Amino acid sequence: MASASPSYSSAAAGADASPFPFAALPPPPPSLSSRRLPPPCWSHGETLALIDAYRDKWFSLGRGNLRASHWDDVAATVARECPSSSAVPKTSVQCRHKIEKLRKRYRSEKQRSLSSWLYFRKMDAMERGAAAETEGAGGLRFTIPKAVRSKIVGCRPSPRAAIKPGLEEMRRRIEEKRLRMRMRSVEGGIGDLVAALGVFGEGFLRMEQMKMDVSREMEKMRMEMELKRTEMILDCQRKIVETMVQRFMGN
């Protein structure tokens, strides 16, 4: 019995030191507060109501920054204008984030010569401080190319218009010269010569005046033709874009 005691002790010790350690416990699941919620879905009516509510509040503050209480008023207005758009009304934070996204999209669309964004005209009217414009034609906007605009807007008068002061000065000098020649004339054919010079000078001035009138009319006709051509190009572009928008909306 005494000899069996050590072996029993070693067996008990071996039972305490198990060759299989305990497995590590899995990490706890992340809390719901750490998960990012998906952005809210805004309907078309809610977006229009948000733009109108923000515009009115922004203008009432002199285009100053809106505080938390102001955003609460905007959210309340959107909920009042669109009571059946969603089960949960939009919060003031969601309204502020939506306005920031709209203004960012507006700045991006403004860099284009042609924008088909649905809310461009409404955002443009708000940013420019004009009255709210009704939605129409899918918010299409046309911009005249710079090369054409330089010919139509701010057209400078023809350089020939600068000739008129010179003609006035020439007429004055001719009158003075004719007067001096009459005063210095003596008996004989000098008087007739002075008269002939006067008639010649008056005829020359009338001819130059006619040239200026013809040149002015030709310049006016050219500008009108250029304007009509530009209008035809813009009208054609507008019809193409409308057709593309209609097909896209139809699909």
Salt bridges, closest charged atoms under 4 A:
GLU46 OE1 - LYS90 NZ 3.12
ASP52 OD1 - ARG55 NH1 3.06
ASP52 OD1 - LYS122 NZ 3.22
ASP56 OD1 - ARG55 NH2 3.17
ASP73 OD2 - LYS57 NZ 3.34
GLU100 OE2 - ARG96 NH1 3.33
GLU109 OE2 - ARG105 NE 2.88
GLU109 OE2 - ARG112 NH1 3.66
ASP124 OD1 - ARG128 NE 2.97
GLU127 OE2 - ARG103 NE 2.95
GLU133 OE1 - ARG121 NH2 3.21
GLU168 OE1 - ARG171 NH1 2.93
GLU169 OE2 - ARG172 NH2 2.19
GLU169 OE2 - ARG173 NE 3.29
GLU175 OE1 - ARG178 NH2 2.42
GLU176 OE2 - ARG172 NH1 2.67
GLU202 OE2 - ARG178 NH1 3.19
GLU208 OE2 - LYS211 NZ 3.84
ASP213 OD1 - ARG216 NH1 3.06
GLU219 OE2 - ARG222 NH2 2.91
GLU226 OE2 - ARG229 NH2 2.74
ASP235 OD1 - ARG238 NH2 2.69
ASP235 OD2 - LYS239 NZ 3.45
GLU242 OE2 - ARG238 NH1 2.85
